[in-house]
Amino acid sequence: MTIFSADTYICDSEKLIASSKKTAQVDNKVIYLPGTDCVVRPKVSLAGYTSYRVGGPAEWYVAPRDITALEASIRYAYEQSLPVTVLGAGSNLLVSDCGISGLVIGTRHLRHSHFEEETGLVTVAAGEAIPGLAWQAAEHGFQGFEWAVGIPGTVGGAVVMNAGAHNGCIADIFVSAEVLCEDGTLRTFTSEDLGYTYRTSKLQGGKNIVTQATFQLQPGADPAVVTATTKHHKEHRLNTQPYDKPSCGSVFRNPKPYSAGWLIEQSGLKGYQIGKAQVAPRHANFIINCGGASACDIFNLIRHIQHNVKEHWSIALEPEVKMIGNFKMA
Ligand SMILES: Cc1cc2nc3c(=O)[nH]c(=O)nc-3n(C[C@H](O)[C@H](O)[C@H](O)COP(=O)(O)OP(=O)(O)OC[C@H]3O[C@@H](n4cnc5c(N)ncnc54)[C@H](O)[C@@H]3O)c2cc1C
């Protein structure tokens, strides 16, 4: 599959130049990609697409529903020389108040899932929600995904981040991922290819897009038992973490053998606030948006925490949250 040889087709009176008769339809600057039901929209606020509920607009935003539309979106970006940013559920992202230039591709409409009852193999599209998948696995009597129920991301984001909780992580169950690579080819990557370590994979910071993943679970358990374990994990999270306020979960990676939350708490920062961003009183490795925080508030609080923990413990905390766009210290 080559995706960079198609006709050029975009026009926008201010920025983009029509270059082909086989054009996408342009209607009030909304661009319809040909051969798809896919629409590229300008200046879409990303605050509603991130769990922090902050962030400026995407210069362009598209949410393809299938691979053809995803390929058309990438082709559009290539032809218009737009940098691409991939957005899953936005649950591990801090988007700058200035927004993101280029094309933001939201994957949450890439949906399908297939449970192989005999083998326990589960193949899921990148946009499927992790909590929903955990509940479905439980209903099928598949063990091995109970730990994931409290992670509010997509399959694509979880594969890229090697998401994990309760001593489980994606690497433990990962078989392979189908990835749309920068050169336009669809390739299958195995665990070895992704070089999984703690909350890290080789896909981070790259230009490849996960389109679907296959996981190995253990079939044949009593659905009621798996559901009970899943429920237990969910309740534990609700009792120990501030799920009632917008956040990105843990802000910093744990600098083993320490826990980032403990270091932050011992530095006297629990409850510390900059603007409307606060170190969560319930869990010091969470920064919560108390209502009306800006990305800049959160960014400045991250830097403040790093500075203080460094002073107290000589440990450099490394953010787990991905910061995108331009940030400036206040
Ligand atoms: C309340 C709360 C609790 C959380 N608890 C946990 C936890 O216990 N464990 C944990 O690991 N995380 C946790 N998180 C963080 C977050 O949910 C995970 O990191 C999750 O895997 C991110 O998935 P996402 O779809 O939201 O990715 P996003 O935040 O949208 O993106 C994260 C990164 O992945 C890239 N990306 C996303 N999708 C794709 C794709 N299809 N192809 C290529 N790149 C892609 C993005 O470009 C970005 O760099 C928590 C977050 C919240 C808000």
The ligand as an ORCA input file, in Angstrom:
! r2SCAN-3c Opt
* xyz 0 1
  C      -7.703      9.079     36.024
  C      -6.562      8.486     35.237
  C      -5.955      7.321     35.672
  C      -4.899      6.758     34.953
  N      -4.320      5.616     35.409
  C      -3.330      5.049     34.708
  C      -2.734      3.829     35.148
  O      -3.115      3.248     36.137
  N      -1.738      3.297     34.400
  C      -1.272      3.895     33.269
  O      -0.375      3.349     32.622
  N      -1.824      5.054     32.822
  C      -2.821      5.640     33.513
  N      -3.365      6.812     33.072
  C      -2.784      7.499     31.899
  C      -3.406      7.124     30.558
  O      -4.757      6.705     30.706
  C      -2.605      6.041     29.844
  O      -1.281      6.462     29.591
  C      -3.259      5.647     28.517
  O      -2.605      4.520     28.000
  C      -3.220      6.752     27.472
  O      -4.057      6.364     26.405
  P      -4.760      7.468     25.489
  O      -5.532      6.774     24.443
  O      -5.504      8.430     26.329
  O      -3.490      8.163     24.851
  P      -3.251      9.722     24.651
  O      -3.161     10.389     25.974
  O      -4.222     10.275     23.692
  O      -1.812      9.690     23.986
  C      -0.674      9.260     24.708
  C       0.500      9.114     23.725
  O       0.228      8.023     22.849
  C       0.179      8.469     21.487
  N      -0.896      7.706     20.831
  C      -2.178      7.561     21.229
  N      -2.831      6.723     20.404
  C      -1.946      6.348     19.457
  C      -2.014      5.502     18.307
  N      -3.131      4.867     17.961
  N      -0.902      5.344     17.560
  C       0.251      5.974     17.880
  N       0.377      6.816     18.932
  C      -0.706      6.985     19.719
  C      -0.092      9.965     21.557
  O       0.403     10.635     20.422
  C       0.658     10.335     22.827
  O       2.042     10.486     22.566
  C      -4.437      7.393     33.772
  C      -5.066      8.566     33.323
  C      -6.113      9.107     34.038
  C      -6.780     10.349     33.529
*
